[in-house]
């Protein structure tokens, strides 16, 4: 009797845990949806603040970046694919910044899933990342966006009225700077 009660209790516990996990799990944002609210610290570095069109201190939300399109890369300093793609993503930044027609219309940021500020800084220095990177040490942002694997790219279009929508998401398979820029220009309507 005790053994049957123990088994029944264990099965009930496992089922309730599984059900709760499935019901409470966030799904990755999809094309056409608004980006979930993500609060990031305003960079202390003046060049990064200027790049994003932000001022002051405190926090900001991604749609507050002064641009038409934001490319967000979810990365981890421990992810070998993120490490391999870093030079190509840096090249994407350089292509955007060297083109006066799109320089102020597309901005790039990275969010280090589970990475402390120290780890993000190591990644930034090791791979010479020229755009702002942010720490998500406690996986708060990562959970908000459905606990995606890395590298994960989201392209967010910011409308003139302040609304925004995701126009592209992509797990890995970074095709290179020029093909990715062409994709961003097409899906965002900037082309």
Secondary structure, 3 states (H helix, E strand, C coil): CHHHHHHHHHHHHHHHHHHHHHHHCCCCCCCCCCCCCCEEECCCCHHHHHHHCCCCCCEEEHHHCCCCEEEEEEECCCCHHHHHHHHHHHHHHHHHHCCCCCCCCEEEEEEEECCCHHHHHHHHHHCCCCCCEEEECCCHHHHHCCCCCCCEEEEEEECCCCCEEEEEEEECCCCCHHHHHHHHHHHHCCC
